[in-house]
């Protein structure tokens, strides 16, 4: 597969310019178009509170870069803001709207800083209260939407470059608000909406990874350009949503080996780690510490787990997982039917984490106090999402385990689930569950003897 480096990347085939075409058609504008003499004459417009804008050819502007300028003047005739570029547009569609929730209108310009290449337009949002200042800049293609709390700024953030062609560039969405004069990342609040089949962009990229394609990836087939873009974009979107297990799942679908040395799973994961380590250092550290997951038949199922999870944190609750009251009741009813005991409060007892099961979204539900034993074993459930409902994957009592993990291998599109149960300080039992189309069934069982860092694993009949 041909690999090409690209500096400017966006989310798959989605073209953010489509959202901004109306803004670029502003009547009050200056376009140099590579001509020594600009096409437009200066234009002035009164705003409010004595402010006025002036837009037109820059006095000493050049053909390729700074031929147009726009400024905001106060009532005393002093410039309080200026932007200069190849072209400048007064954004009448968004000027006059309140971006920061202070009840005052903002002024918006769009500046072409790319020399007319139509690559590098930027919005500049200027607040005039309590004194004129630049509120924030947003890239071309950002969408401004109002909700009940104020203005949202939706941006397509470039993803990892170098592993796809320009036809399938990678990236993911973030959502911001202005709070106390600064842009604040509120993406987590909107992840259920972003990661929904009702989101056309997300649905499109998920459709690329059909079960048959995932099977081919697991078998070691190198991803084509479209599939590579889908893997990297989904890994980035789940990272933005702090769903790191899901992000890792998509990274680990990349084959270990490749006829292109620069595109092996190790190379891809290392590059991805570098792209997110500043903003997500904990996940970057986790990527660094993980060994490459083996999928070959030469290793036992117990050894094919990329990482073991033991406990969910205290802040991983039903509200944090953004489950509705109806979903919570649906889940707790099923947990209650397969639990060995009943706590006074299910909300206090259970921890909840969203995961990816491969072809379906999932949940890990884990007990913390009453549903735990003295050796660190706690009752643990896996739920998969089916249209309109969550389904418990354990038909009878859920397993009581100390650790758990998922293989990259799947049955019926649902990843195999491996659990470990402490028997003593030096022994444990491991059970591999596989999806039978309805629930998880025991498939392989192991007895494990632990001596320091060494393990002796013996496959045994499942009881």
C-alpha positions as a Markdown table, in Angstrom:
| # | Residue | x | y | z |
|---|---|---|---|---|
| 1 | Unk | 0.0 | 0.0 | 0.0 |
| 2 | Unk | 1.4 | 3.4 | -1.0 |
| 3 | Unk | 2.3 | 5.6 | 2.0 |
| 4 | Unk | 2.6 | 9.3 | 1.6 |
| 5 | Unk | 3.3 | 12.0 | 4.2 |
| 6 | Unk | 0.8 | 14.8 | 4.5 |
| 7 | Unk | 1.0 | 17.9 | 6.8 |
| 8 | Unk | -2.7 | 18.9 | 6.7 |
| 9 | Unk | -5.1 | 16.2 | 7.7 |
| 10 | Unk | -8.8 | 16.1 | 8.5 |
| 11 | Unk | -11.4 | 13.5 | 9.4 |
| 12 | Unk | -11.6 | 10.8 | 6.6 |
| 13 | Unk | -13.3 | 12.1 | 3.4 |
| 14 | Unk | -15.2 | 14.7 | 5.3 |
| 15 | Unk | -14.5 | 18.2 | 3.9 |
| 16 | Unk | -14.9 | 20.9 | 6.6 |
| 17 | Unk | -15.0 | 23.6 | 4.0 |
| 18 | Unk | -18.5 | 22.6 | 3.2 |
| 19 | Unk | -19.7 | 24.1 | 6.6 |
| 20 | Unk | -18.0 | 27.4 | 5.9 |
| 21 | Unk | -18.9 | 28.2 | 2.3 |
| 22 | Unk | -21.6 | 30.6 | 3.3 |
| 23 | Unk | -19.2 | 32.5 | 5.5 |
| 24 | Unk | -16.7 | 32.8 | 2.7 |
| 25 | Unk | -19.3 | 34.3 | 0.5 |
| 26 | Unk | -19.4 | 37.4 | 2.7 |
| 27 | Unk | -20.2 | 40.6 | 0.8 |
| 28 | Unk | -17.8 | 42.7 | 2.9 |
| 29 | Unk | -14.4 | 41.3 | 1.8 |
| 30 | Unk | -11.1 | 42.0 | 0.2 |
| 31 | Unk | -9.6 | 39.5 | -2.3 |
| 32 | Unk | -6.2 | 40.1 | -3.8 |
| 33 | Unk | -6.3 | 37.1 | -6.2 |
| 34 | Unk | -2.6 | 37.4 | -7.1 |
| 35 | Unk | -3.1 | 40.8 | -8.8 |
| 36 | Unk | -0.9 | 43.9 | -8.1 |
| 37 | Unk | -4.1 | 45.9 | -7.7 |
| 38 | Unk | -6.7 | 44.4 | -5.3 |
| 39 | Unk | -10.2 | 43.9 | -6.6 |
| 40 | Unk | -11.9 | 45.7 | -3.8 |
| 41 | Unk | -12.0 | 49.2 | -2.5 |
| 42 | Unk | -11.9 | 50.0 | 1.3 |
| 43 | Unk | -15.2 | 49.4 | 3.1 |
| 44 | Unk | -16.3 | 50.8 | 6.5 |
| 45 | Unk | -19.2 | 49.7 | 8.6 |
| 46 | Unk | -20.5 | 51.0 | 12.0 |
| 47 | Unk | -21.0 | 48.4 | 14.7 |
| 48 | Unk | -22.3 | 49.3 | 18.2 |
| 49 | Unk | -21.1 | 51.2 | 21.2 |
| 50 | Unk | -19.2 | 53.6 | 18.9 |
| 51 | Unk | -17.1 | 50.8 | 17.3 |
| 52 | Unk | -16.5 | 50.6 | 13.5 |
| 53 | Unk | -14.7 | 48.2 | 11.1 |
| 54 | Unk | -12.6 | 49.1 | 8.1 |
| 55 | Unk | -11.7 | 46.5 | 5.6 |
| 56 | Unk | -9.8 | 46.7 | 2.3 |
| 57 | Unk | -6.4 | 46.6 | 0.6 |
| 58 | Unk | -3.4 | 46.9 | 2.9 |
| 59 | Unk | -1.5 | 50.2 | 2.4 |
| 60 | Unk | 1.8 | 48.5 | 1.8 |
| 61 | Unk | 0.4 | 45.0 | 1.1 |
| 62 | Unk | 2.0 | 42.5 | -1.3 |
| 63 | Unk | 0.5 | 40.2 | -3.8 |
| 64 | Unk | 1.4 | 37.0 | -2.0 |
| 65 | Unk | 0.5 | 37.1 | 1.6 |
| 66 | Unk | -0.6 | 40.4 | 3.2 |
| 67 | Unk | -2.5 | 42.3 | 0.5 |
| 68 | Unk | -5.7 | 42.7 | 2.6 |
| 69 | Unk | -6.4 | 44.0 | 6.1 |
| 70 | Unk | -9.3 | 44.6 | 8.4 |
| 71 | Unk | -9.4 | 46.6 | 11.6 |
| 72 | Unk | -11.8 | 47.5 | 14.5 |
| 73 | Unk | -11.7 | 51.1 | 15.6 |
| 74 | Unk | -13.1 | 52.5 | 18.9 |
| 75 | Unk | -15.1 | 55.7 | 19.1 |
| 76 | Unk | -11.8 | 57.7 | 19.4 |
| 77 | Unk | -10.5 | 56.4 | 16.1 |
| 78 | Unk | -7.9 | 54.1 | 17.5 |
| 79 | Unk | -7.3 | 50.6 | 16.2 |
| 80 | Unk | -8.2 | 48.0 | 18.8 |
| 81 | Unk | -7.8 | 44.9 | 16.6 |
| 82 | Unk | -6.3 | 44.2 | 13.2 |
| 83 | Unk | -6.0 | 41.1 | 11.0 |
| 84 | Unk | -4.0 | 40.9 | 7.7 |
| 85 | Unk | -3.8 | 38.2 | 5.0 |
| 86 | Unk | -4.1 | 37.3 | 1.4 |
| 87 | Unk | -7.8 | 37.8 | 1.7 |
| 88 | Unk | -10.0 | 39.0 | 4.6 |
| 89 | Unk | -13.8 | 38.6 | 5.0 |
| 90 | Unk | -16.1 | 40.2 | 7.5 |
| 91 | Unk | -18.2 | 37.3 | 8.8 |
| 92 | Unk | -21.7 | 38.8 | 8.9 |
| 93 | Unk | -23.2 | 35.4 | 9.7 |
| 94 | Unk | -21.6 | 35.2 | 13.1 |
| 95 | Unk | -20.8 | 38.8 | 14.0 |
| 96 | Unk | -23.3 | 40.0 | 16.5 |
| 97 | Unk | -23.6 | 36.6 | 18.3 |
| 98 | Unk | -22.6 | 36.0 | 21.9 |
| 99 | Unk | -19.8 | 33.4 | 22.0 |
| 100 | Unk | -18.6 | 33.8 | 25.7 |
| 101 | Unk | -22.0 | 34.1 | 27.4 |
| 102 | Unk | -21.5 | 37.6 | 28.8 |
| 103 | Unk | -24.6 | 38.9 | 27.0 |
| 104 | Unk | -22.5 | 41.0 | 24.6 |
| 105 | Unk | -22.0 | 40.5 | 20.8 |
| 106 | Unk | -18.7 | 39.5 | 19.2 |
| 107 | Unk | -17.1 | 40.5 | 15.9 |
| 108 | Unk | -15.8 | 37.8 | 13.6 |
| 109 | Unk | -13.4 | 38.1 | 10.7 |
| 110 | Unk | -12.1 | 35.3 | 8.4 |
| 111 | Unk | -8.5 | 35.6 | 7.2 |
| 112 | Unk | -6.7 | 33.7 | 4.4 |
| 113 | Unk | -3.2 | 33.3 | 5.7 |
| 114 | Unk | -2.3 | 30.6 | 3.0 |
| 115 | Unk | -1.4 | 32.9 | 0.2 |
| 116 | Unk | -4.6 | 32.1 | -1.7 |
| 117 | Unk | -4.2 | 28.4 | -1.6 |
| 118 | Unk | -7.5 | 28.0 | 0.2 |
| 119 | Unk | -5.9 | 25.8 | 2.8 |
| 120 | Unk | -5.4 | 28.1 | 5.8 |
| 121 | Unk | -8.5 | 30.3 | 6.4 |
| 122 | Unk | -9.0 | 31.1 | 10.1 |
| 123 | Unk | -11.8 | 32.6 | 12.1 |
| 124 | Unk | -10.9 | 35.4 | 14.5 |
| 125 | Unk | -13.5 | 36.1 | 17.2 |
| 126 | Unk | -13.1 | 39.4 | 18.9 |
| 127 | Unk | -14.9 | 40.5 | 22.1 |
| 128 | Unk | -15.4 | 44.2 | 22.7 |
| 129 | Unk | -16.4 | 43.9 | 26.3 |
| 130 | Unk | -15.2 | 44.9 | 28.9 |
| 131 | Unk | -12.4 | 46.1 | 26.5 |
| 132 | Unk | -11.5 | 44.9 | 23.0 |
| 133 | Unk | -9.6 | 41.6 | 22.9 |
| 134 | Unk | -9.1 | 38.5 | 20.8 |
| 135 | Unk | -11.4 | 35.9 | 22.3 |
| 136 | Unk | -10.1 | 32.9 | 20.2 |
| 137 | Unk | -9.1 | 31.8 | 16.8 |
| 138 | Unk | -10.7 | 28.7 | 15.1 |
| 139 | Unk | -9.6 | 26.9 | 11.9 |
| 140 | Unk | -11.5 | 27.0 | 8.7 |
| 141 | Unk | -14.3 | 24.4 | 8.8 |
| 142 | Unk | -15.1 | 24.9 | 12.5 |
| 143 | Unk | -18.8 | 24.9 | 13.2 |
| 144 | Unk | -20.5 | 27.3 | 15.6 |
| 145 | Unk | -23.7 | 25.9 | 17.1 |
| 146 | Unk | -26.0 | 27.2 | 19.9 |
| 147 | Unk | -27.3 | 25.0 | 22.6 |
| 148 | Unk | -29.1 | 25.9 | 25.9 |
| 149 | Unk | -25.8 | 26.8 | 27.6 |
| 150 | Unk | -24.4 | 29.0 | 24.9 |
| 151 | Unk | -22.2 | 28.7 | 21.8 |
| 152 | Unk | -20.4 | 25.5 | 20.9 |
| 153 | Unk | -17.3 | 25.4 | 18.7 |
| 154 | Unk | -16.9 | 22.1 | 16.9 |
| 155 | Unk | -13.5 | 21.4 | 15.3 |
| 156 | Unk | -12.1 | 18.6 | 13.2 |
| 157 | Unk | -8.7 | 18.0 | 14.7 |
| 158 | Unk | -6.0 | 16.6 | 12.3 |
| 159 | Unk | -4.9 | 13.0 | 13.0 |
| 160 | Unk | -1.8 | 11.1 | 12.5 |
| 161 | Unk | -0.2 | 11.6 | 9.1 |
| 162 | Unk | 2.1 | 9.4 | 7.1 |
| 163 | Unk | 0.0 | 6.2 | 6.9 |
| 164 | Unk | -2.7 | 7.2 | 4.5 |
| 165 | Unk | -3.1 | 9.1 | 1.2 |
| 166 | Unk | -4.8 | 12.4 | 0.8 |
| 167 | Unk | -8.0 | 10.7 | -0.2 |
| 168 | Unk | -8.4 | 9.3 | 3.3 |
| 169 | Unk | -6.9 | 11.7 | 5.7 |
| 170 | Unk | -7.4 | 11.0 | 9.4 |
| 171 | Unk | -8.8 | 13.1 | 12.3 |
| 172 | Unk | -11.5 | 13.4 | 14.9 |
| 173 | Unk | -13.9 | 15.9 | 16.5 |
| 174 | Unk | -13.5 | 18.0 | 19.5 |
| 175 | Unk | -16.1 | 20.4 | 21.0 |
| 176 | Unk | -15.3 | 23.6 | 22.9 |
| 177 | Unk | -17.0 | 26.3 | 24.8 |
| 178 | Unk | -15.7 | 29.7 | 25.9 |
| 179 | Unk | -15.4 | 29.9 | 29.7 |
| 180 | Unk | -13.8 | 32.8 | 31.6 |
| 181 | Unk | -12.5 | 34.2 | 28.3 |
| 182 | Unk | -10.8 | 30.9 | 27.2 |
| 183 | Unk | -11.7 | 28.0 | 25.0 |
| 184 | Unk | -12.4 | 25.0 | 27.2 |
| 185 | Unk | -12.5 | 21.4 | 25.8 |
| 186 | Unk | -15.9 | 19.9 | 26.5 |
| 187 | Unk | -15.7 | 17.0 | 24.2 |
| 188 | Unk | -16.5 | 14.4 | 26.9 |
| 189 | Unk | -19.9 | 16.0 | 27.3 |
| 190 | Unk | -20.7 | 15.3 | 23.6 |
| 191 | Unk | -19.0 | 11.9 | 23.2 |
| 192 | Unk | -22.3 | 9.9 | 23.3 |
| 193 | Unk | -23.5 | 12.1 | 20.4 |
| 194 | Unk | -20.2 | 12.0 | 18.5 |
| 195 | Unk | -19.9 | 8.2 | 18.9 |
| 196 | Unk | -23.4 | 7.5 | 17.8 |
| 197 | Unk | -24.7 | 5.9 | 14.6 |
| 198 | Unk | -26.8 | 9.0 | 14.2 |
| 199 | Unk | -23.6 | 10.9 | 13.6 |
| 200 | Unk | -23.1 | 10.5 | 9.9 |
| 201 | Unk | -19.3 | 11.0 | 10.0 |
| 202 | Unk | -18.9 | 8.4 | 12.8 |
| 203 | Unk | -21.3 | 6.0 | 11.2 |
| 204 | Unk | -19.4 | 6.3 | 7.9 |
| 205 | Unk | -16.0 | 5.4 | 9.4 |
| 206 | Unk | -17.4 | 2.5 | 11.4 |
| 207 | Unk | -19.0 | 1.0 | 8.3 |
| 208 | Unk | -15.5 | 0.8 | 6.8 |
| 209 | Unk | -14.6 | -1.7 | 9.5 |
| 210 | Unk | -17.1 | -4.4 | 8.7 |
| 211 | Unk | -16.7 | -7.7 | 10.5 |
| 212 | Unk | -15.1 | -9.3 | 7.5 |
| 213 | Unk | -12.5 | -6.6 | 7.3 |
| 214 | Unk | -11.7 | -7.0 | 11.0 |
| 215 | Unk | -11.3 | -10.7 | 10.5 |
| 216 | Unk | -8.8 | -10.0 | 7.7 |
| 217 | Unk | -6.9 | -7.6 | 9.9 |
| 218 | Unk | -6.7 | -10.2 | 12.7 |
| 219 | Unk | -5.4 | -12.8 | 10.2 |
| 220 | Unk | -2.5 | -10.4 | 9.4 |
| 221 | Unk | -3.7 | -8.8 | 6.2 |
| 222 | Unk | -2.4 | -5.2 | 5.8 |
| 223 | Unk | -5.1 | -2.5 | 5.9 |
| 224 | Unk | -6.0 | -0.7 | 2.6 |
| 225 | Unk | -5.9 | 3.0 | 2.6 |
| 226 | Unk | -9.6 | 3.5 | 3.6 |
| 227 | Unk | -9.2 | 0.9 | 6.5 |
| 228 | Unk | -6.0 | 2.5 | 7.7 |
| 229 | Unk | -7.7 | 5.8 | 7.9 |
| 230 | Unk | -10.7 | 4.3 | 9.8 |
| 231 | Unk | -8.4 | 2.6 | 12.4 |
| 232 | Unk | -6.4 | 5.8 | 13.1 |
| 233 | Unk | -9.5 | 8.1 | 13.1 |
| 234 | Unk | -11.4 | 5.9 | 15.5 |
| 235 | Unk | -8.4 | 5.5 | 17.8 |
| 236 | Unk | -8.1 | 9.2 | 17.9 |
| 237 | Unk | -11.8 | 9.9 | 18.5 |
| 238 | Unk | -11.9 | 7.4 | 21.4 |
| 239 | Unk | -8.7 | 9.0 | 22.8 |
| 240 | Unk | -10.5 | 12.4 | 22.7 |
| 241 | Unk | -13.4 | 10.8 | 24.6 |
| 242 | Unk | -10.9 | 9.2 | 27.1 |
| 243 | Unk | -12.1 | 5.8 | 26.1 |
| 244 | Unk | -8.6 | 4.4 | 26.0 |
| 245 | Unk | -9.5 | 0.7 | 25.9 |
| 246 | Unk | -11.4 | 1.3 | 22.7 |
| 247 | Unk | -8.6 | 3.4 | 21.2 |
| 248 | Unk | -6.1 | 0.6 | 22.0 |
| 249 | Unk | -8.4 | -1.9 | 20.4 |
| 250 | Unk | -8.3 | -0.1 | 17.0 |
| 251 | Unk | -4.5 | 0.4 | 17.2 |
| 252 | Unk | -4.0 | -3.3 | 18.0 |
| 253 | Unk | -6.1 | -4.3 | 14.9 |
| 254 | Unk | -3.2 | -3.0 | 12.8 |
| 255 | Unk | -1.1 | -6.1 | 11.8 |
| 256 | Unk | 2.1 | -6.8 | 13.6 |
| 257 | Unk | 4.0 | -7.3 | 10.4 |
| 258 | Unk | 3.9 | -5.5 | 7.1 |
| 259 | Unk | 5.8 | -5.5 | 3.8 |
| 260 | Unk | 6.2 | -1.8 | 4.4 |
| 261 | Unk | 8.6 | -1.6 | 7.4 |
| 262 | Unk | 7.4 | 1.9 | 8.3 |
| 263 | Unk | 3.8 | 0.7 | 8.7 |
| 264 | Unk | 4.0 | -2.1 | 11.2 |
| 265 | Unk | 1.8 | -2.1 | 14.3 |
| 266 | Unk | 4.8 | -1.1 | 16.5 |
| 267 | Unk | 5.6 | 1.8 | 14.2 |
| 268 | Unk | 2.0 | 3.0 | 14.0 |
| 269 | Unk | 1.5 | 2.8 | 17.8 |
| 270 | Unk | 4.7 | 4.6 | 18.4 |
| 271 | Unk | 3.7 | 7.4 | 16.0 |
| 272 | Unk | 0.3 | 7.6 | 17.5 |
| 273 | Unk | 1.8 | 7.8 | 21.0 |
| 274 | Unk | 3.9 | 10.7 | 19.9 |
| 275 | Unk | 0.9 | 12.6 | 18.5 |
| 276 | Unk | -1.1 | 12.4 | 21.8 |
| 277 | Unk | 1.5 | 12.3 | 24.6 |
| 278 | Unk | 1.4 | 16.0 | 25.4 |
| 279 | Unk | -2.4 | 16.1 | 25.9 |
| 280 | Unk | -2.9 | 12.5 | 27.2 |
| 281 | Unk | 0.3 | 11.6 | 29.0 |
| 282 | Unk | -1.2 | 8.7 | 31.0 |
| 283 | Unk | -2.4 | 6.9 | 27.8 |
| 284 | Unk | 0.9 | 7.6 | 26.1 |
| 285 | Unk | 2.7 | 6.0 | 29.0 |
| 286 | Unk | 0.4 | 3.0 | 28.8 |
| 287 | Unk | 1.1 | 2.6 | 25.1 |
| 288 | Unk | 4.8 | 2.8 | 25.9 |
| 289 | Unk | 4.6 | 0.0 | 28.5 |
| 290 | Unk | 2.4 | -2.4 | 26.5 |
| 291 | Unk | 4.1 | -5.2 | 24.7 |
| 292 | Unk | 2.9 | -5.9 | 21.2 |
| 293 | Unk | -0.1 | -8.2 | 21.3 |
| 294 | Unk | 0.5 | -11.6 | 19.6 |
| 295 | Unk | -2.3 | -13.2 | 17.6 |
| 296 | Unk | -0.4 | -16.2 | 16.4 |
| 297 | Unk | -1.5 | -19.7 | 17.3 |
| 298 | Unk | 1.9 | -20.4 | 18.8 |
| 299 | Unk | 1.0 | -18.5 | 22.0 |
| 300 | Unk | -1.6 | -19.6 | 24.6 |
| 301 | Unk | -4.8 | -17.6 | 25.0 |
| 302 | Unk | -3.6 | -16.5 | 28.4 |
| 303 | Unk | -0.5 | -14.9 | 26.7 |
| 304 | Unk | -2.5 | -13.2 | 24.0 |
| 305 | Unk | -3.9 | -10.5 | 26.3 |
| 306 | Unk | -2.4 | -7.1 | 25.6 |
| 307 | Unk | -3.1 | -5.8 | 29.2 |
| 308 | Unk | -4.8 | -7.0 | 32.3 |
| 309 | Unk | -7.3 | -4.8 | 34.1 |
| 310 | Unk | -8.0 | -5.3 | 37.8 |
| 311 | Unk | -10.0 | -2.5 | 39.3 |
| 312 | Unk | -12.1 | 0.4 | 38.0 |
| 313 | Unk | -11.6 | 3.7 | 39.6 |
| 314 | Unk | -14.1 | 5.3 | 42.1 |
| 315 | Unk | -15.1 | 8.0 | 39.5 |
| 316 | Unk | -16.2 | 5.4 | 37.0 |
| 317 | Unk | -19.9 | 5.5 | 37.8 |
| 318 | Unk | -23.2 | 5.3 | 35.9 |
| 319 | Unk | -23.4 | 9.1 | 35.5 |
| 320 | Unk | -19.7 | 9.3 | 34.4 |
| 321 | Unk | -20.5 | 6.6 | 31.7 |
| 322 | Unk | -23.3 | 8.9 | 30.5 |
| 323 | Unk | -25.9 | 6.3 | 30.8 |
| 324 | Unk | -29.5 | 7.4 | 31.0 |
| 325 | Unk | -31.8 | 6.5 | 33.9 |
| 326 | Unk | -33.6 | 4.0 | 31.7 |
| 327 | Unk | -30.3 | 2.4 | 30.7 |
| 328 | Unk | -29.2 | 2.3 | 34.3 |
| 329 | Unk | -32.4 | 0.5 | 35.4 |
| 330 | Unk | -32.1 | -1.9 | 32.5 |
| 331 | Unk | -28.5 | -2.8 | 33.4 |
| 332 | Unk | -29.1 | -3.1 | 37.2 |
| 333 | Unk | -32.1 | -5.4 | 36.7 |
| 334 | Unk | -29.9 | -7.8 | 34.8 |
| 335 | Unk | -27.0 | -7.5 | 37.2 |
| 336 | Unk | -29.4 | -8.2 | 40.1 |
| 337 | Unk | -30.5 | -11.4 | 38.5 |
| 338 | Unk | -27.0 | -12.7 | 38.0 |
| 339 | Unk | -25.3 | -11.4 | 41.2 |
| 340 | Unk | -24.5 | -13.6 | 44.2 |
| 341 | Unk | -25.7 | -10.9 | 46.7 |
| 342 | Unk | -27.6 | -7.7 | 46.7 |
| 343 | Unk | -26.1 | -4.5 | 48.2 |
| 344 | Unk | -28.1 | -1.7 | 49.8 |
| 345 | Unk | -27.2 | 0.6 | 46.9 |
| 346 | Unk | -26.2 | -0.6 | 43.4 |
| 347 | Unk | -25.0 | 2.9 | 42.5 |
| 348 | Unk | -22.5 | 2.8 | 45.3 |
| 349 | Unk | -21.5 | -0.8 | 44.8 |
| 350 | Unk | -20.9 | -0.9 | 41.0 |
| 351 | Unk | -18.2 | 0.7 | 38.8 |
| 352 | Unk | -18.9 | 1.2 | 35.1 |
| 353 | Unk | -16.6 | 1.7 | 32.1 |
| 354 | Unk | -17.5 | 1.9 | 28.5 |
| 355 | Unk | -15.4 | -0.4 | 26.2 |
| 356 | Unk | -15.4 | -1.7 | 22.7 |
| 357 | Unk | -16.1 | -5.3 | 22.2 |
| 358 | Unk | -15.2 | -5.2 | 18.5 |
| 359 | Unk | -18.4 | -5.1 | 16.5 |
| 360 | Unk | -20.4 | -3.6 | 19.3 |
| 361 | Unk | -20.0 | -1.1 | 22.1 |
| 362 | Unk | -19.8 | -2.6 | 25.5 |
| 363 | Unk | -19.6 | -2.0 | 29.3 |
| 364 | Unk | -17.6 | -3.5 | 32.1 |
| 365 | Unk | -19.6 | -3.6 | 35.3 |
| 366 | Unk | -17.6 | -4.5 | 38.5 |
| 367 | Unk | -18.5 | -4.9 | 42.2 |
| 368 | Unk | -16.4 | -3.1 | 44.8 |
| 369 | Unk | -17.4 | -4.1 | 48.3 |
| 370 | Unk | -20.2 | -6.5 | 49.1 |
| 371 | Unk | -19.6 | -8.3 | 45.7 |
| 372 | Unk | -15.9 | -8.8 | 46.4 |
| 373 | Unk | -13.9 | -11.5 | 48.4 |
| 374 | Unk | -10.9 | -11.2 | 50.6 |
| 375 | Unk | -8.4 | -12.2 | 47.9 |
| 376 | Unk | -9.3 | -9.4 | 45.6 |
| 377 | Unk | -11.8 | -11.2 | 43.5 |
| 378 | Unk | -14.9 | -9.2 | 42.6 |
| 379 | Unk | -18.0 | -10.1 | 40.5 |
| 380 | Unk | -17.6 | -8.7 | 37.0 |
| 381 | Unk | -20.1 | -8.4 | 34.2 |
| 382 | Unk | -19.7 | -7.6 | 30.4 |
| 383 | Unk | -22.6 | -6.0 | 28.6 |
| 384 | Unk | -22.9 | -5.5 | 24.9 |
| 385 | Unk | -25.1 | -2.8 | 23.2 |
| 386 | Unk | -27.8 | -4.0 | 20.9 |
| 387 | Unk | -30.2 | -1.5 | 19.2 |
| 388 | Unk | -32.2 | 0.1 | 21.9 |
| 389 | Unk | -30.9 | -2.0 | 24.9 |
| 390 | Unk | -27.9 | -3.3 | 26.9 |
| 391 | Unk | -27.6 | -7.1 | 27.1 |
| 392 | Unk | -25.7 | -9.0 | 29.8 |
| 393 | Unk | -23.3 | -11.5 | 28.3 |
| 394 | Unk | -23.5 | -13.9 | 31.3 |
| 395 | Unk | -26.4 | -16.2 | 31.4 |
| 396 | Unk | -25.9 | -17.3 | 35.0 |
| 397 | Unk | -23.9 | -15.7 | 37.8 |
| 398 | Unk | -21.2 | -13.4 | 36.5 |
| 399 | Unk | -17.6 | -14.5 | 37.2 |
| 400 | Unk | -15.8 | -13.5 | 40.4 |
| 401 | Unk | -12.4 | -12.4 | 39.3 |
| 402 | Unk | -9.2 | -10.5 | 40.2 |
| 403 | Unk | -8.2 | -9.5 | 36.7 |
| 404 | Unk | -9.6 | -9.5 | 33.2 |
| 405 | Unk | -8.7 | -8.6 | 29.6 |
| 406 | Unk | -9.8 | -9.0 | 26.0 |
| 407 | Unk | -8.2 | -10.8 | 23.1 |
| 408 | Unk | -8.0 | -9.2 | 19.7 |
| 409 | Unk | -9.6 | -12.4 | 18.4 |
| 410 | Unk | -13.4 | -12.4 | 18.3 |
| 411 | Unk | -16.3 | -14.8 | 17.9 |
| 412 | Unk | -19.4 | -13.4 | 16.1 |
| 413 | Unk | -17.7 | -10.0 | 16.2 |
| 414 | Unk | -17.4 | -9.9 | 20.0 |
| 415 | Unk | -13.9 | -10.1 | 21.5 |
| 416 | Unk | -12.9 | -13.1 | 23.6 |
| 417 | Unk | -12.9 | -12.3 | 27.3 |
| 418 | Unk | -10.2 | -13.8 | 29.7 |
| 419 | Unk | -10.5 | -13.6 | 33.4 |
| 420 | Unk | -8.2 | -14.6 | 36.3 |
| 421 | Unk | -9.3 | -15.6 | 39.8 |
| 422 | Unk | -6.8 | -15.7 | 42.7 |
| 423 | Unk | -6.8 | -19.1 | 44.4 |
| 424 | Unk | -3.9 | -18.3 | 46.7 |
| 425 | Unk | -0.8 | -16.1 | 46.9 |
| 426 | Unk | 0.9 | -18.2 | 44.2 |
| 427 | Unk | -1.9 | -19.8 | 42.2 |
| 428 | Unk | -4.7 | -18.6 | 40.0 |
| 429 | Unk | -7.3 | -19.9 | 37.6 |
| 430 | Unk | -7.9 | -18.4 | 34.2 |
| 431 | Unk | -11.0 | -18.9 | 32.0 |
| 432 | Unk | -11.4 | -17.8 | 28.4 |
| 433 | Unk | -15.0 | -16.9 | 27.4 |
| 434 | Unk | -16.1 | -16.8 | 23.8 |
| 435 | Unk | -19.4 | -15.3 | 22.4 |
| 436 | Unk | -21.8 | -17.9 | 21.1 |
| 437 | Unk | -24.1 | -15.5 | 19.4 |
| 438 | Unk | -26.1 | -14.7 | 22.6 |
| 439 | Unk | -23.8 | -15.0 | 25.7 |
| 440 | Unk | -20.3 | -15.8 | 26.7 |
| 441 | Unk | -19.5 | -19.5 | 27.2 |
| 442 | Unk | -16.3 | -21.0 | 28.8 |
| 443 | Unk | -13.9 | -22.1 | 26.0 |
| 444 | Unk | -10.5 | -22.7 | 27.6 |
| 445 | Unk | -9.4 | -23.0 | 31.2 |
| 446 | Unk | -5.9 | -22.7 | 32.8 |
| 447 | Unk | -4.2 | -23.3 | 36.1 |
| 448 | Unk | -1.4 | -20.9 | 36.7 |
| 449 | Unk | 1.5 | -21.2 | 39.2 |
| 450 | Unk | 3.3 | -17.9 | 39.9 |
| 451 | Unk | 6.9 | -17.8 | 41.1 |
| 452 | Unk | 8.1 | -14.2 | 41.2 |
| 453 | Unk | 8.0 | -12.9 | 37.7 |
| 454 | Unk | 7.7 | -16.4 | 36.2 |
| 455 | Unk | 4.5 | -18.2 | 35.4 |
| 456 | Unk | 3.8 | -21.9 | 34.7 |
| 457 | Unk | 0.6 | -22.2 | 32.8 |
| 458 | Unk | -1.2 | -25.5 | 32.3 |
| 459 | Unk | -4.4 | -25.9 | 30.2 |
| 460 | Unk | -7.1 | -27.9 | 32.1 |
| 461 | Unk | -10.6 | -29.0 | 31.5 |
| 462 | Unk | -13.3 | -26.4 | 32.2 |
| 463 | Unk | -15.7 | -27.3 | 35.0 |
